[in-house]
Amino acid sequence: MVSFNKSHDIDYEAFIFDLDGTLLDTADDLGAALNVVLNAHNMPLISEEIYRPVASNGAVALLEAGFGRLWQARHDQSALRQQLLDAYSANIATHSQCFNGIAQLLLALEQQQIKWGIMTNKPSFLTQPLVAQIAELKDAQAIVSGDTLNVAKPSPLPLLHTAELLNVPPERCLYIGDAQRDIEAAKAANMDSATALWGYIPSEADALSWNADFNWQTPIDAFNHI
């Protein structure tokens, strides 16, 4: 069931999406890269149950999950982060694909002439080649990465920049993401938000506490706002 915090509907002119955990299920490629690093350092490999919940939180969060209590004592954290990024970029779209329902949602937006774009904290050297390999994302009308500006989420500035690229006022945009920083950034940008409950969230109860305007179980729930 869709949970609404809004008391009225708005005709949105643009949908803006987070990437990992919202548009794309990238967890298995990120987990595989982490296991390459762990294997190289004679550490036990980790399972999907461990890497999936932190897949949206960046390289350091993945490494912390993999190395556990040993992570803080490592003096080679920067080198390990680079090893993870190298392993990931070498196999960036082996398993990654759109979540079920995303392709239909993007098609519906295009049919209704509603603009859509991507705003992610993923750095551009990873965002661009990944998006290029996903056919469903080829028509994104704006792509803003974590290093496009000198700040990233939860700052509202990247979202405001995305709205500007789309030529749509922030208050007529809806931002969809699977992390608390996504909802915080949207609020600060005067933009409505929806939590992607299908993404890499810690728990549904935690996600509901972020107080997004909408909480969606699947991308198909978005059809109520097109």
VOTISE-708875 format. One record per atom (N, C-alpha, C, O): residue in one letter; x, y, z. Coordinates in steps of 0.2 Angstrom, whole numbers, plus 5000, padded with zeros to 4 digits. Each point is the difference from the previous one (the first is absolute). Layout:
N
AXYZ...
//
This chain:
226
M500449945000M499650065000M500450065000M500650005003V499250054994V500450074999V499850045007V499450005001S501150025002S499950055006S500150074997S500550024997F499050025005F500050074998F500150055006F499649995005N500950054995N500050065005N499750064997N499950055004K500049954990K499750064996K499250005001K499749944999S500050115002S499350005000S499650024994S499450004999H501150014996H499750024993H500549984995H500649995001D499250004993D500449984994D500350064996D499650065000I500949944998I500450054996I500149974993I500249944999D499750104996D500249984993D500750024999D500250054999Y500249905001Y500850015000Y500250004993Y499749974995E500750085004E500350014993E500749964999E500249994994A500049985011A500749975000A500049955005A499950015006F500449934993F500249955005F500850005000F500349994994I500050015012I500749995000I500149945005I499749995005F500849974992F500149945004F500749995002F500550034997D499649945009D500649985002D500249944996D499649974996L501050015004L500249944995L500049935004L499649964999D501050035005D500049945003D499549995005D499950045005G499749904995G499549995005G499350034998G499649995004T500450054991T499450034998T499849984992T499549974999L500950064997L499949974993L500449944999L499749954996L500950045006L500449944999L500149965006L500150025005D499949914994D500249955005D500749994998D500249964996T500350075008T500750004998T500449965006T500649995000A499049985005A500349975005A500549944999A500550005003D499349964992D500449944999D500750024997D500549975001D499550084994D500650024998D500450045005D500749995000L499050055004L500450035006L500349945005L500550015002G499149944999G500249955005G500549964997G500549985003A499550014990A500549964997A500750045000A500549965001A499550104998A500650045001A500350005007A500649995001L498950015004L500350005006L500349935002L500550005003N499249954994N500349935002N500649994996N500549975002V499750074992V500650004997V500550035005V500649975001V499350085002V500450035005V500149965006V500649995002L498949985001L500149965006L500449944998L500449985004N499549994990N500449944999N500750024999N500449965002A499850094995A500750034999A500350015007A500650005000H499050015005H500350015007H499949955005H500050005006N499849944991N499949945004N499550005005N500149985006M499450064992M499450015005M499449964997M500049984994P499649995011P499449964998P499650054995P499850065001L499949904994L499550034995L499450015004L499849975005I499850084993I499350025003I499549984996I500050004993S499449995010S499449984996S499650064998S500150065003E499449934993E499550054998E499650045006E499950055000E500049905005E499650035006E500450055003E499750055004I501049954995I500450055004I500150074995I500050055003Y500249934991Y500150064996Y499450044997Y500150064998R499449905001R499450044997R499750065004R499950054997P500149945009P499750065004P500450065000P499850065001V500949934997V500450065000V500250024993V500450054999A499349924996A500250014993A499950084998A500450024995S499250015008S499950074998S500450055004S500050064998N500449925006N500450045005N500750024998N500450035004G499849944990G500750024998G500549955002G499949955003A500750064994A500649955001A500249995007A500149945002V499950115002V500349995007V499549965004V500249965004A499150054995A499549965003A500149934998A499949955005L500250034989L500149934998L500649975003L500049955002L500650094998L500649975003L499949995008L500249955002E499450105001E499949995007E499649935001E500149975005A499450024991A499649945000A500449944999A500049955004G500550054992G500449954998G500649985005G500149945002F500250115001F500550005005F499849995007F500449985004G499050054997G499749995007G500450045005G500250064998R499949925007R500450035006R500750024998R500350045003L500049924992L500750014998L500150074996L500550024999W498950014998W500150054996W500350065003W500550034997Q499349995009Q500350065003Q500750005001Q500350055000A500049895001A500749995001A500450004994A500650005000R499150004994R500449994994R500350074998R499750055001H500949954998H500450064998H500050014992H500350054998D499449904999D500050014992D499350014998D499849974994Q499850075009Q499350014998Q499950034993Q499649984996S500850075003S500050034993S500249954995S499650004995A500949965006A500249954995A499449954999A499949984994L499850005011L499549955000L499450034996L499749964996R500150105005R499550034997R500150014992R499649984996Q501050035003Q500250014992Q500049934997Q499849994995Q500449955009Q499949944997Q499349984999Q499949964995L499750065010L499349984999L499750044994L499649974996L500650095003L499750044994L500349974994L499650004995D501049985005D500349974994D499649934998D499949994994A500049975011A499749944998A499350014998A499749964996Y499950095007Y499450014998Y499950034993Y499649984996S500850075002S500050034994S500249954994S499850014995A500649945007A500249954995A499449964998A500049974995N499550025009N499449964999N499450035003N499649985004I500250084993I499650055003I499249984998I499650025004A500349944991A499349984998A500049934999A499649984995T500749985008T500049934999T499349975002T499749964997H500150065009H499349985003H499550055001H499449995001S500850074998S499650065002S499450014994S500249994994Q499250025009Q499550014996Q499450045003Q500150015006C499550014990C499450045003C499649965005C499949944998F499950095007F499549965004F499349994996F499950044996N499849915006N499349984997N499650065000N499950035006G499849994989G499550064999G500350064998G499750054998I501049965002I500350064999I499950024992I499950054998A500249904998A500050014993A499350024998A499950054996Q499649925007Q499350024999Q499950075002Q499650044997L500649985009L499950075003L500450054995L499750054999L500949944999L500350054996L499650014993L500050054997L499849895000L499650014994L499450045001L499850044996A499849955010A499450035001A500250085001A499650044998L500949985005L500250075001L500150034993L499850054999E500649914997E500150034993E499450014996E499950044996Q499649915005Q499450004996Q499650065002Q499650034996Q500449995011Q499650065002Q500450065000Q499850055003Q500849954994Q500550064999Q500250035006Q500050065001I500149895004I500350025007I500749995000I500249954998K500250105003K500750005000K500349955005K499750005006W500849974993W500449965005W500750015000W500350004995G500050005011G500750005000G500349965006G499649975004I501150034997I500349965005I500450045004I500450044997M499649965009M500550035005M500249955005M499649985004T501150014996T500349955004T500650025003T500350054998N499949935008N500650015003N500649964997N500650015002K499249954994K500649964996K500450044996K499750054997P501049955003P500450044996P499949994993P499849954998S500350104998S499850004993S500449954996S499849974995F500950015007F500349954997F499749935000F500249964997L499450045008L499649935001L499350014997L499749964997T500050105004T499350014998T499949994992T499649974998Q500950074999Q499950004993Q500149944996Q499549984996P501049985005P500049934997P499549955002P499849964996L500050055010L499449955002L499450024997L499749964997V500150105003V499450024996V500049994993V499549984997A501150025000A500149994993A499849934998A499949984994Q500249975011Q499949934998Q499349985002Q499849944999I499850105004I499349985001I499550044995I499950065001A499849904995A499650024994A499450045003A499950054996E499849935009E499450045003E500250075002E499550045000L501149985001L500250065003L500350054994L500250055002K499749934992K500450044995K499650074999K500450044997D499049965005D499650074998D500050045006D499650055000A500849945005A500150055006A500150074997A500550014996Q499150045007Q500150064997Q500550055004Q500250054998A500049925008A500550035004A500349955004A499749955003I501050054998I500449955004I500450055004I500550034998V499449975009V500550035005V500349955004V499649965004S501050044997S500449955004S500250045006S499950065001G500449905004G500250025006G500650055000G500150045005D500349964989D500550055000D499950054994D500450044998T499049975000T499850054995T500150075003T500250044997L499649975009L500150065004L500549985005L500349955001N499950105003N500449995006N499749975006N500350005005V499149994995V499649975005V499649954998V499849994994A500049965010A499549944998A499550005006A499950045004K499649914994K499449995005K500349995007K500549965000P499250065005P499450035001P499950084998P499550035001S501050004997S500050074997S499450004995S500049954996P499650105004P499550014995P500350024993P499650004995L501050025005L500250044994L500049954994L499950024994P500449925006P499949964994P499349994998P499949994994L499650005010L499349994998L499850074996L499749994995L500550065008L499850074997L500350004993L499750034996H500949955004H500450004993H499649964995H499950024994T499949925008T499649954996T499450044998T499849994994A499850045010A499450034998A500150064995A499750004995E500950035006E500250054995E500149984994E499850024994L500649925005L500149974994L499449974996L500050014994L499549975010L499449984997L499550064999L499549994997N500750075005N499650064999N499349995003N499550024997V500549955009V499449995004V500150035007V500549995003P499050055000P500150035007P500049945005P499749954999P500750065006P500149955005P499349975003P499949945001E499750115000E499349985003E499649964995E499549975002R500750024992R499649964995R500449944998R499849964996C500750025008C500449945000C499949955005C499850035006L500249914993L500049955005L500749965000L500249984995Y500150015011Y500649975000Y499949935004Y499750005005I500549954992I499949935002I500749975002I500550004996G499649975010G500649975003G499949955005G499450005003D501149974999D499949945005D500550025006D500149955004A500150114997A500450015006A499750075003A499750044997Q500549965010Q499750065004Q500350064997Q499750065000R500949944997R500350064997R499750034994R500050064999D499649894998D499650024994D499450045002D499950054997I499849935008I499450035003I500250075003I499750054999E500949955004E500250075003E500250054995E499850055000A500549924995A500250054994A499450034997A500050064998A499549895000A499450034997A499650055004A499850054998K500149945009K499750055004K500450065000K499750055000A500949955000A500450065000A500050044994A500150064999A499749904995A500050034994A499250024998A499950024995N499749985010N499350014999N499749964995N499650024995M500649925005M499849954995M499649945003M500249985006D499250004992D499749945003D500549944999D500449994995S499449965009S500549945000S499649935001S499450005002A500849954995A499849935001A500549955002A500550004997T499449965008T500549955002T499949944996T499449974999A501150014998A500049934996A500149955004A500549975002L498950005001L500149955005L500249934997L500249955004W499950054989W500349944997W500850005000W500349954998G499950115005G500850014999G500349975006G499849955004Y500850084997Y500549975006Y499950045006Y500450035003I499049965000I499850045006I500149955006I500049944999P500250095007P500249965006P499449965002P500049945002S499450094998S499349975002S499550054998S500150064999E499349914999E499450044998E499950055006E499850064999A500249925007A499850045006A500550065000A499850065001D500949934998D500450055000D499850054994D500150065001A499849914993A499850044994A499450055001A500050054998L499549925005L499450045002L500250065004L499650055000S500949945005S500150065004S500450054997S500050065003W500249944991W500350054996W499550054998W500150064998N499249925002N499550054999N500050034992N499950064999A500249894997A499950024993A499350024998A499649985004D500350054991D499350024998D499649934998D499450005001F501049964996F499749934998F500449955002F500750015000N499149935001N500449945001N499749944995N499449985001W501050004995W499849964994W500349935001W500649995001Q499049964999Q500249935000Q500449984994Q500549965000T499250064994T500349984993T500050064996T499650055001P500749954994P500050064995P499350014997P499850064998I499849895002I499350014997I499650045004I499550034997D500749985010D499650055004D500050074997D499650045001A501049974995A500050074998A499550024995A499950064998F499849894999F499550014994F499450045003F499750044996N500249965011N499550055003N500150074999N499650045001H501149984997H500250075000H500250024993H500450055000I499449914995I500250024993I499450034997I500050024994
//
